[in-house]
Amino acid sequence: MSKETLGYVRLEWTCPNCGAKNPGPQKLCAGCGAPQPEDVKFEQPAREELVTDEAEIARAKAGPDVHCAYCGARNPAGAEICTQCGADLTEAAARASGQVLGAHRTGPVEQVPCPSCGAPNPATALKCSQCGASMARPKPAPSKPATTKKKGCGLVAGIVGGAVVLLVALFFILSARTQDVVGTVQSVSWTRSIAIEELGPVTHEDWRDEIPSDAVVGTCTQKVHHTQSEPAPNAEKVCGTPYTVDKGSGYGEVVQDCEYQVYADWCKYTVEEWQAVDEATLSGDDLNPRWPNLQLNTDQREGERKEHYEIIFDTDGKRYTYKTGDAAEFAQCQIGSRWILKVNTFNAVTSIEPAR
């Protein structure tokens, strides 16, 4: 992401003495003549117009103003001697800068009534065009903070959300809690399967430069591959909404964040791959599990093997089913042998061990 400067604008400051608005670079209030305070806060005007005067642009680029350590007078960045008292500005403190004030204001300016005569004036006006009075709005009387009532739906949503979290936590707690039950092996069963694979065409999608060399490339479309801050071939420049940054000198820098979206070919392609086309399965109810015999064609091969084992336990008339994929564990479960079952709250057997 790169920042691009569109230009510079004059900000505003409000006189704390009379409430009049003044251009940012102006040191004295146009309404009462009071000096711009050290802790002045620059604001965006209702409409921002880019500065075209080269001298002003140079001043805006210079950086934040500094305040004389002896008399507090404001001086432009780069000044070596205070314009008011002649003191050395080596130790002068620079104004704060870099704050984002908001989106760059370029829209039409609304009309507001003059606080003195009521005549309509642009919101950017510092003085009334009819009576000459300051357009500063009177400060509103402090009001008591409004109390907000909690909405019932928000409270209900919070209760429901909390209940869901509690139920999920309770489920995991109960699943982990087990008790020991002694059971006798009543019956066993097993199933083993082998996938049969054939070599055939399979279609995938990927970036053109990632496609295997032996693939057949089909249709392609242009898609954003990645973004970067520098220009590049086959790239589109995309910028965000311009915004104004306080330069600390009464001027604002109008910038926008930009990046380059680099496009590339996203393609469908076909390659020959081994894929499952069938499955051979064998089942039994003894302790001698076997793999099915395969009869493969010349263009086929053996694929993934899977095995599932099930043991039924009797515990004084109640039956439990235990499933496992461990052939060695299954082989120990002789009919009539006794085992200790770990049974959770939901009557599921989580593990077994021989009873001593």
JOTA-V854017 format. One record per pair of residues at least 6 apart in sequence whose ideal C-beta (glycine too) atoms are under 8 Angstrom apart, sorted by the first residue. I is the first residue (numbers start at 1). J is the second residue. Records with the same first field share a line. If there is no record, write none. Layout:
I->J  J
//
This chain:
1->229  257  258  259
2->229  230  257  258  259
3->255  256  257  258
4->239  255  256  257  258
5->253  254  255
6->50  104  242  254  255  256
7->50  51  57  253  254
8->50  51  56  57  60  61  247  251  252  253  254
9->45  48  49  50  51  104  244  251  252  254
10->23  24  25  45  49  51  56  250  251  252
11->23  24  42  43  44  45  101  244  246  250  251  252
12->21  22  23  24  42  43  44  45
13->21  22  24  36  40  41  42  43  250
14->20  21  22  41  43  136
15->21  22  29  31  32  34  136
16->34  37
17->29  32  34
18->29  31  32  34  134  136
19->31  134  136  137  138  139
20->29  30  31  32  126  134  135  136
21->126  135  136
22->29  30  31  36  126
23->126  250
24->42  249  250  251  252
25->56  59  249  250  251
26->36  250
27->35  36  74
28->34  35  36
29->35  36
30->126  127
31->134  136
35->73  74
36->74
38->67  72  74
42->101  246  248  250  252
43->101
44->101  102  105  244  252
45->105  124
46->105  109  110  122  123  124
47->105  106  107  108  109  122  123  124
48->104  105  106  244  252  254
50->254
51->57  60  251
56->251
59->76  249  251
60->247  249  251  253
62->76  77  78  249
63->77  78  94  97  247  248  249
64->77  94  95  96  97  247  248  249
65->74  75  76  77  94  95  248  249  250
66->74  75  76  77  79  89  92  93  94  95
67->73  74  75  92  93  95
68->74  75  82  84  85  87  89  92
69->87  89  91  92  93
70->82  85  87
71->82  84  85  87
73->82  83  84  85
75->82  83  89  92
76->249
77->94  249
79->89
80->88  89  90
81->87  88  89
82->88  89  92
94->248
95->248  249
96->246  248
97->245  246  247  248  249
98->245  246  248
99->245  246
100->243  244  245  246
101->243  244  245  246  252
102->243  244
103->241  242  243  244
104->241  242  243  244  254
105->244
109->122  123  124
110->122  123
111->120  121  122  123
112->120  121  122  123  135
113->119  120  121
114->120  121  128  130  131  133  135
115->133  134  135  136  137  138
116->128  131  133
117->128  130  131  133
119->128  129  130  131
121->128  129  130  135
125->135
126->134  135
127->133  134  135
128->134  135
174->344  345  346
175->344  345  346  348
176->344
177->344  345
178->342  343  344  350
179->342  343
180->340  341  342  343
181->315  320  340  341  343
182->315  338  339  340  341  355
183->313  314  315  320  338  339  340  341
184->313  314  315  336  337  338  339
185->311  312  313  333  334  335  336  337  338  339
186->312  313  314  319  335
187->285  311  312  335
188->285  286  287  309  310  311  312  330  333  335
189->283  284  285  309  310
190->283  284  285  286  289  307  308  309  310  330
191->281  282  283  307  308
192->281  282  283  289  290  291  292  305  306  307  308
193->279  280  281  282  292  305  306  307
194->279  280  291  292  294  302  303  304  305  306
195->276  278  279  302  303  304  305  306
196->276  277  278  279  280  294  296  300  301  302  303
197->274  275  276  277  300  301  302  303
198->274  275  277  297  299  300  301
199->272  273  274  299
200->272  273  275  277
201->270  271  272  273
202->270  271  272  273  275
203->218  268  269  270
204->268  269  270  271
205->266  267  268  269
206->266  267  269
207->225  264  265  266  267
208->217  220  264  265  266  267
209->264
211->217  267  269
212->269  271
214->271  272
215->269  270  271
216->269  270  271
217->267  268  269
218->267  268  269  270
219->267  268
220->265  266  267  268
221->265  266  267
222->263  264  265  266
223->263  264  266
224->261  262  263
225->262  263  264
226->262
227->259  260  261  262
228->235  259  260  262
229->258  259  260
230->260
231->237  260
232->260  262
234->262  263  264
235->260  261  262  263
236->260  261  263
237->258  259  260
238->258  259  260  261
239->256  257  258  259
240->256  257  258
241->256
242->254  255  256
243->254  255  256
244->252  253  254
245->252  253  254  255
246->252
247->253
274->301  303
276->303  304
277->300
280->292  293  294
281->292
282->290  291  292
284->290
287->330  331  333  334
289->307  309  327  330
291->305
294->302
296->302
307->325  327
308->323  325
309->323  324  325  326  327  329  330
310->321  322  323
311->321  322  323  324  330  333  352
312->319  320  321
313->319  320  321  322  339  341  349  352
315->341
320->341  343  347  349
321->349
322->341  349  352
324->330
329->352
332->354
333->339
337->354
338->354  355
339->352  353  354  355
340->352  353  354  355
341->349  352
342->349  350  351  352
343->349  350
344->350
//
